[in-house]
Amino acid sequence: MTPDVVDDYFGIRVADVYRPLENDTAPATLEWVAAENAVTNAYLAEIPFREQLRARLESLNNYPKTAAPWKEPDGYYYFYKNDGLQNQSVLYRTKDLASGEAEVFIDPNTLSDNGTVALNGITFSPDGRHAAYSISRNGSDWVEFYVMDSKTKELLPDHIEWAKFTNAGWTADGFFYSAYDRPEEGKEFSNANEFHKLFFHKLGTPQDQDVLIYEDTEHPLYFHTSKVSEDGRYLFLYASGAGVGNSLRIKDLSNPQSDWVTVTDSQDSYIKPLAVIDGTLYLFTEQDAPKKRIVAAPIATPTPDHWKDIVPENDDVLTVAQFAGDDLILTYNKDAAHHVYQYTKEGKLIREIELPTFGSVDFNSDRDHNEVFYRFSSFTYPGTIYSYDPATGKSTLLSSSAPEGFNPDDYVTEQVFYTSADGTKVPMFIVYKKGIERDGSNPAYLYGYGGFNISLYPGFSPNRLLWLENGGIYAQANLRGGAEYGEEWHQAGTKMQKLNVFNDFIAAAEYLVDQKWSSPERLAIVGGSNGGLLVGATTNMRPELFAVAIPQVGVMDMMRYHLFTIGWNWAPDYGTSADSEEMARYLLDYSPLHNISNDGTPYPAIMVTTADHDDRVVPAHSFKYAAALQAADTGSKPKLIRIDTNAGHGAGKPIAKVIDEYADIYSFIFSNMGITPNSYDNQKSPAKTEKAATKSHKTKINKRKSQSKKK
């Protein structure tokens, strides 16, 4: 494309032939996207079982899915539910959970004709009278706020645009939120985001009258987010972006002239306020405790020199902390599965909350009452809702559902610990259908992430059932770079130690082959975002080890990633090419875009996936990588890119698009392994369950969006 584009990194000259593809709105790029999709769609259309797989995925997804409820100040219980194939889950409410009756509060499916408007979150005013909810369009990280009268469900005039990475923190007459300045037209999804500001919006006023509460002109790349204490008195301000954690400041809202009180200025560790009770501030922190702990201090003197341990750090990693009335509910990570405990606020252990098996759990609780709910799931345990009584320790089943015909006893889950290149033991879950023989002939789907202090837990996926019921092995490796064993485990997969992550993933693949679970001819590797980087890098390192590679929305250009949207925020994990010659050379040595072989080395079949509205990992990463891959001599197997439209990084993606993507991924994998999956000739495609649009609500929102653009 432009062979004359060469960047200089401390004397290291790097050509960037496909630089024009970074301009995602240029006519030439749009033509390239259309041409690539035409090639990919034509290829996939030739796979004879593709439509059968899509119909089967629809069938597997067509069952009710419910999230754990929570209670709001208006006396209602709120919960999300999807009837099966609704593009977006619907928010319901009820006064009586036992009645089985509930009314729709917000149905995001009515906000667009194609399910691409997602409900991101909702918060209620202290009296429960108003609800501020945020939506995103086409999978973007940009969100808009709207306000409803919770009693009448009337939409109020309030409308906030260009907010990002924020919730609404209520006081009596309005809420705090974080936003950026309006971006340059045409560059909303690619330009770097700078100067994240905290505002206050007073109900009934236009956004241009919102009050700027906090900005940091010296640090344009910091995030600034907030939280209001339960009693509405204290405003907590978090700043992040310079390290792996966040700083914390407090402002007393009861005194308009009060200054910010700094708890800690450092962003080297995580810190979060949990509650203020009788003048005592409770904090969940990683400072001086790599596996995290609970501390308390007087709200008047909240600095670390006044902290007192409530629940000290222990051998397992504390991942979630929350109050339920006067008690604490603490969720720990032990060998990549959740364990939950109830403590008094003085730090006395009451009990472990027994879970059905190893898996993952999400609790909903509140400081203002003792009602607790949670959702539990595991690989072969569909999401199930329980209520929990803190007084007795009893869990009561509220609801459960599963795909028709699914029998968990047909499947087995094992956890193994394999050895990586440097001798480190790494955990991995292996899920398979009973009766499978370990003879090396099984297709295997190896998934990993390995970064940003994020853990991979056991969880249920109806889409994964298609793979399992066809005799596929599902393997989930808990690589370094994640949070499975605390900050030490995380740091072992960052910056100049990033190679550990790739070696862990390669060792997982070698384990599956050595133990006869699969073979290189039947092994697919899959990962998204940082996991897309993982797949791209390991494919370059060991192309002979894999039959298929699916890098999804991946970070593929490690030399320039920090120049787009919020890419700069990944520097604490990756380092950047601007840091030093040593760092630039290290990144260049593994960057997927820059290490594709061009000497005839056979590569696996590769299908890159991305989306046109991904403003987290901009599609230019995948565009440039796919173009370079197709231009290189890497053997005869297909090298395709699948570019979704009206979609983003993954959050809020309509179920119809999710099913389409999995149908294409599984079709591509099976076809390139020479496997014909089960015949689903008798499988009927179930009817859509999406409800008809409520035009009045949708028209109001779209009208306001149109008017705001004219400002």
C-alpha positions, 0 to 999 in steps of 0.5 A, spaced: 500 500 500 505 505 502 511 502 502 515 508 504 511 509 511 517 507 516 517 509 523 523 510 527 523 507 534 530 509 538 534 507 531 529 501 530 526 502 523 519 499 522 515 499 515 508 500 516 505 498 509 498 498 511 498 504 515 492 507 510 487 502 513 488 505 520 483 510 517 477 506 518 472 512 514 476 513 508 473 510 501 479 506 500 478 502 507 471 501 506 472 498 499 477 494 502 472 492 508 467 490 503 471 486 498 474 482 504 467 481 507 465 478 500 471 473 500 469 471 507 462 470 506 463 466 499 467 462 503 463 460 509 457 460 504 460 454 501 460 450 507 455 445 507 453 445 514 453 452 516 446 453 516 444 447 520 449 449 525 446 456 526 439 453 527 442 448 532 445 454 535 438 458 535 435 452 538 441 451 544 440 459 546 432 459 546 431 458 553 430 463 558 436 466 562 435 470 568 440 475 572 440 475 580 435 480 582 436 486 586 432 491 591 431 499 590 429 504 594 422 504 591 421 497 594 421 494 587 426 488 586 429 489 579 432 483 574 434 482 567 431 476 563 431 474 556 426 469 554 431 466 549 432 469 543 431 476 544 437 480 542 437 484 548 435 482 555 429 486 558 429 489 565 423 487 569 421 489 576 416 486 581 414 487 588 414 480 590 419 475 587 415 469 589 409 471 585 412 470 579 409 476 576 413 482 573 412 488 569 417 490 564 421 496 566 425 497 560 426 493 554 432 495 550 429 491 544 424 497 543 430 502 542 432 500 535 430 495 529 436 491 529 437 490 537 444 494 536 442 499 542 444 495 549 442 497 556 449 498 559 446 500 566 441 503 571 442 507 578 436 510 582 436 516 586 436 515 593 428 516 594 427 511 588 423 516 584 428 517 578 432 512 574 438 514 570 440 509 565 445 508 560 445 505 553 450 504 548 449 504 540 452 498 535 457 496 541 461 502 542 464 504 549 460 511 548 454 511 552 448 516 553 444 517 559 437 518 560 432 519 566 426 516 567 420 517 572 420 510 576 413 510 578 410 512 571 416 510 567 415 517 563 422 519 560 424 525 562 428 531 558 434 529 561 439 527 556 447 526 556 452 524 551 459 522 550 460 519 556 464 513 557 467 508 562 462 511 568 455 510 571 451 515 574 452 517 582 446 520 585 445 525 590 438 528 592 437 533 585 442 530 580 447 525 579 455 525 577 458 522 571 464 522 567 465 524 560 470 526 554 469 532 550 465 531 543 470 528 539 472 530 532 466 528 527 468 522 523 473 520 528 469 518 534 471 511 534 478 511 533 482 518 535 485 517 542 480 519 548 483 525 552 481 529 558 476 525 562 472 529 566 467 529 572 461 533 571 454 534 575 448 534 572 442 537 575 435 534 573 431 538 568 437 542 566 440 541 559 447 538 558 451 544 557 449 547 564 452 541 567 457 543 572 465 541 572 467 537 578 474 535 577 479 535 571 486 534 571 489 538 565 496 535 567 494 528 566 490 527 559 490 520 559 487 519 566 480 516 567 476 519 573 470 516 575 466 517 582 461 513 587 457 517 592 456 514 599 450 510 601 447 516 605 449 521 599 454 525 604 461 523 601 463 523 593 469 518 592 473 520 586 478 515 583 483 516 578 487 511 574 490 510 567 498 511 570 498 504 573 495 497 575 490 500 580 487 507 582 488 513 586 482 515 591 480 522 594 474 524 598 469 530 598 464 532 603 458 534 599 455 536 606 460 542 605 460 545 599 466 549 600 470 542 602 476 540 599 478 534 596 481 529 601 487 524 598 486 517 601 492 515 596 495 519 590 498 512 588 495 508 582 500 502 583 495 498 587 487 497 587 483 501 592 475 501 593 471 504 598 465 499 600 461 503 606 461 509 611 458 506 617 458 511 624 464 515 621 468 509 619 470 508 612 471 501 610 476 499 604 477 494 599 485 494 597 491 491 594 495 496 597 501 492 601 496 486 600 497 483 593 492 478 594 487 484 597 484 485 604 479 489 607 481 495 612 477 500 616 479 507 618 476 514 621 473 517 615 476 524 618 483 521 617 482 515 611 490 515 609 494 508 610 497 510 616 490 510 620 488 503 616 486 497 621 486 490 618 478 488 618 479 481 614 487 481 612 490 478 606 490 470 606 492 465 601 487 466 596 485 472 592 480 476 594 476 478 588 469 482 590 467 485 597 460 488 598 456 489 604 449 486 606 446 490 611 452 490 617 455 484 614 461 483 609 460 478 603 467 476 600 468 472 594 475 469 593 479 466 587 482 459 589 485 455 583 480 459 578 474 458 581 470 462 586 469 461 594 464 465 598 465 467 605 460 471 610 464 476 615 462 481 620 464 488 619 469 487 625 472 481 621 469 475 624 468 469 620 461 467 620 461 462 615 463 459 608 457 460 603 456 453 600 456 453 592 453 447 588 460 445 585 466 449 583 464 455 578 463 462 578 458 467 582 455 474 582 452 476 588 447 482 589 447 485 596 446 492 599 448 496 605 441 498 607 438 491 607 439 484 609 436 481 602 442 477 598 441 474 591 446 470 587 447 467 580 451 461 580 454 457 574 459 453 571 461 449 565 455 444 565 451 448 570 447 453 567 446 460 570 441 459 576 438 464 581 438 463 589 436 467 595 441 467 601 439 468 608 445 472 612 442 470 618 441 462 617 446 461 611 441 458 607 440 458 600 434 458 596 433 456 589 429 462 585 429 460 578 433 455 573 433 453 566 437 450 561 437 448 553 432 443 552 434 436 552 441 438 556 443 433 561 449 435 565 451 428 567 453 427 559 459 431 560 465 431 565 469 437 567 476 436 570 482 441 572 489 439 571 495 443 572 500 443 567 508 445 566 510 451 562 516 453 559 520 455 565 517 450 570 511 454 572 505 450 574 498 453 570 491 451 571 487 449 566 479 446 565 478 441 560 470 439 559 468 434 554 462 429 553 462 422 557 465 416 553 470 420 549 477 416 548 484 420 549 486 417 542 489 424 539 483 424 534 478 429 538 477 436 536 479 441 541 478 448 542 483 452 547 481 458 549 486 463 553 486 471 555 492 472 560 492 479 561 490 485 565 489 482 572 483 478 569 481 471 571 477 466 567 472 462 571 468 456 569 461 459 566 456 456 562 455 457 555 449 454 550 454 456 544 459 451 547 454 446 547 454 445 540 462 444 540 461 439 546 455 435 543 459 434 537 465 430 541 469 437 541 474 438 547 473 445 551 480 447 554 480 453 558 487 455 560 489 460 566 495 463 564 499 468 567 497 475 566 491 474 569 488 475 576 488 467 578 493 468 584 494 475 585 498 481 583 505 477 582 501 472 577 499 478 573 506 482 573 509 475 571 505 476 564 506 483 563 511 488 559 518 484 559 515 478 561 509 478 556 513 472 553 511 468 559 503 468 557 505 465 550 509 460 553 503 458 558 498 458 552 503 453 547 504 449 553 497 448 554 496 446 547 502 441 548 499 438 554 493 437 550 497 433 544 502 429 549 496 427 553 492 425 547 486 429 548 487 432 541 493 433 536 495 439 532 491 437 526 485 437 530 487 443 535 484 450 534 486 456 538 481 462 540 482 468 544 479 475 544 482 482 545 488 481 549 486 474 547 486 476 540 494 478 541 495 471 544 492 467 538 496 472 533 503 471 537 503 464 538 501 462 531 507 466 529 511 462 534 508 455 533 504 455 527 505 447 526 502 446 533 495 448 531 490 447 525 485 453 526 486 460 529 481 465 531 484 471 533 478 476 535 478 483 536 485 482 537 491 487 539 495 486 533 500 492 532 504 492 538 508 498 536 502 503 535 496 500 539 497 506 544 495 511 539 488 509 538 482 511 543 484 508 550 490 504 547 494 508 552 491 505 558 494 498 556 501 501 557 502 498 564 501 491 562 504 492 555 509 497 555 510 502 549 514 503 543 516 510 546 518 507 553 525 505 551 529 501 545 529 495 549 521 495 550 520 497 543 525 491 541 521 487 545 514 489 543 517 488 536 519 481 537 512 478 538 507 483 535 503 479 531 503 484 525 510 484 525 512 477 525 508 473 520 512 468 516 513 469 509 518 463 507 512 458 505 512 456 513 505 452 513 500 456 517 494 454 520 487 456 517 486 463 520 479 467 521 480 474 524 474 477 527 473 484 528 467 489 528 466 496 525 464 500 531 470 497 536 472 503 539 476 499 544 481 495 540 480 499 533 479 494 527 485 497 524 489 492 528 485 486 525 485 490 518 493 491 518 494 484 520 489 480 515 492 484 510 499 482 512 497 475 513 494 475 506 500 478 502 505 473 506 507 466 503 504 462 509 501 456 505 495 454 502 490 454 508 485 460 508 487 466 511 480 470 512 477 476 516 470 477 518 468 484 519 461 485 523 457 491 522 454 495 527 457 491 532 463 493 537 468 490 542 463 485 544 459 488 550 451 489 548 452 485 541 445 482 539 444 475 540 442 474 533 449 477 531 452 472 537 449 466 533 451 468 526 458 469 529 459 462 532 456 459 526 461 462 522 467 460 527 464 453 528 463 452 521 470 454 519 473 450 524 470 444 523 471 445 515 478 446 516 479 440 520 475 435 515 470 434 520 462 433 518 458 435 525 452 432 527 446 432 522 441 437 524 436 435 519 430 435 523 432 441 527 427 447 526 430 454 527 425 457 532 421 463 532 424 469 534 422 472 541 423 479 540 418 483 542 415 489 537 418 495 538 414 501 542 415 506 537 413 512 542 419 510 547 424 509 541 422 515 537 423 520 543 430 517 544 432 518 536 429 524 536 433 527 542 439 524 539 438 527 532 437 534 535 443 534 539 447 533 533 445 539 531 447 543 537 
